[in-house]
Amino acid sequence: MPRVKMEVVVGIFLLLGLLALGYLAIKLGRMEVIGGGGYTVYATFPTVGGLRTGSPVEIAGVEVGRVEEIRLKDYQARVGLRINGGIKLPEDSIVSIRTKGLIGEQFVKISPGGSPEMIAPRGEIHETEPPVDVMELISKYIFGKV
């Protein structure tokens, strides 16, 4: 009987360990299992550079959401931004793709406007700034076209 009792304890311990590992994987991976809060807005760019799904969305350096999807629409990149629930975006907000550091990861920066009208869920941000192409700037500098 003690052998069966030990096997049950080991089984429970193993199950709890797997549950803890799964929880950490979801939290550290910033995945949402059940819906998640917030709403989605869209922006269209001529190019997104190295922007990826899951990249942060920031206002004033504070993360307020994540890039939910990137797809091609009319030969331009349409980016879906998942914004946290308590954040409202004025209609005249400007969205740009920036890089952290010189060669760091790309993120989306939102500069809120002053309009009293807010963007509705699934609405569109019309003012966009594409990412700066560092290689193009370097080549222009080297070949004297600056």
C-alpha positions in Angstrom: 0.0 0.0 0.0 2.8 2.5 0.7 4.0 2.1 -2.9 0.6 3.1 -4.3 0.4 6.1 -2.0 3.9 7.2 -3.2 2.8 6.9 -6.9 -0.3 9.0 -6.2 1.8 11.7 -4.5 4.3 11.8 -7.4 1.5 11.9 -9.9 -0.2 14.9 -8.2 3.2 16.6 -7.9 3.9 16.1 -11.6 0.4 17.4 -12.5 0.9 20.5 -10.5 4.3 21.1 -12.1 2.8 20.8 -15.6 0.0 23.2 -14.7 2.5 25.7 -13.3 4.7 25.4 -16.4 1.6 26.0 -18.7 0.6 29.0 -16.7 4.1 30.5 -16.9 4.3 29.8 -20.7 1.0 31.7 -21.2 2.0 34.6 -19.0 5.5 35.0 -20.3 4.4 34.5 -23.9 1.7 37.2 -23.3 -0.9 35.0 -24.8 -4.6 35.4 -24.1 -6.5 32.2 -23.5 -10.0 33.6 -23.2 -10.7 36.6 -25.4 -8.8 39.2 -23.4 -10.0 42.8 -22.8 -9.7 45.8 -25.0 -10.6 46.5 -28.6 -9.0 46.5 -32.0 -8.3 49.5 -34.3 -6.7 49.5 -37.7 -4.0 51.5 -39.5 -2.7 51.2 -43.0 1.0 51.7 -43.9 2.9 51.6 -47.2 5.4 49.3 -45.4 5.8 47.8 -41.9 9.5 47.0 -42.1 10.3 44.4 -39.4 7.1 44.9 -37.4 5.7 41.5 -36.2 2.5 40.2 -34.7 2.8 40.6 -30.9 4.9 43.7 -31.0 4.1 46.3 -28.4 1.9 49.4 -28.9 2.9 52.4 -26.8 1.7 55.8 -25.9 4.3 58.1 -24.2 6.5 55.0 -23.7 3.9 53.0 -21.8 2.6 49.8 -23.3 -1.1 50.1 -24.1 -1.6 47.1 -26.4 -0.1 44.7 -28.9 -0.1 44.2 -32.7 -2.8 41.7 -33.3 -2.5 41.1 -37.0 -0.7 42.3 -40.2 -2.1 41.6 -43.6 -1.9 42.9 -47.1 -4.8 45.1 -48.4 -4.6 46.9 -51.7 -0.8 46.4 -51.8 -0.4 48.1 -48.4 0.0 46.7 -45.0 -3.1 46.8 -42.8 -2.2 46.5 -39.1 -4.7 45.5 -36.4 -3.8 47.0 -33.0 -5.3 45.5 -29.9 -5.7 48.4 -27.4 -6.2 47.8 -23.7 -9.7 48.4 -22.3 -9.3 51.7 -20.4 -7.5 53.5 -23.2 -9.5 55.8 -25.6 -7.9 57.1 -28.8 -8.8 60.6 -30.2 -9.9 60.5 -33.8 -6.9 62.6 -35.0 -4.2 60.3 -33.4 -1.0 59.6 -35.3 0.4 56.1 -35.4 4.0 55.4 -36.4 6.3 52.4 -36.5 9.5 53.0 -34.5 12.6 51.1 -33.5 13.9 50.7 -29.9 17.6 51.6 -30.1 19.6 51.5 -33.3 18.9 47.9 -34.3 16.3 47.0 -31.7 12.8 45.6 -32.0 10.1 47.5 -33.8 7.0 48.8 -32.0 4.0 51.0 -32.8 3.9 54.4 -31.3 0.6 56.3 -31.0 0.6 60.0 -30.5 -2.9 61.0 -29.3 -4.5 64.0 -30.9 -6.7 66.6 -29.4 -10.0 65.8 -31.0 -13.0 65.3 -28.7 -14.2 62.5 -31.0 -12.8 59.0 -30.2 -12.0 56.2 -32.5 -14.7 53.5 -32.2 -13.7 49.8 -31.8 -12.8 48.3 -35.2 -12.3 51.9 -36.4 -9.4 53.3 -38.5 -6.5 55.5 -37.6 -5.9 57.6 -40.7 -2.7 59.4 -39.9 0.3 57.0 -40.2 4.0 57.3 -40.5 6.0 54.3 -41.9 9.2 53.1 -40.4 12.5 54.8 -41.3 14.7 52.6 -43.5 18.1 52.8 -41.8 19.9 51.1 -44.7 18.5 53.6 -47.2 19.6 56.5 -45.0 23.1 55.1 -44.7 23.4 54.5 -48.5 22.2 58.1 -49.2 24.8 59.4 -46.7 27.6 57.3 -48.2 26.8 58.2 -51.8 26.4 61.9 -51.0 22.6 62.2 -51.7 21.8 63.8 -48.3 
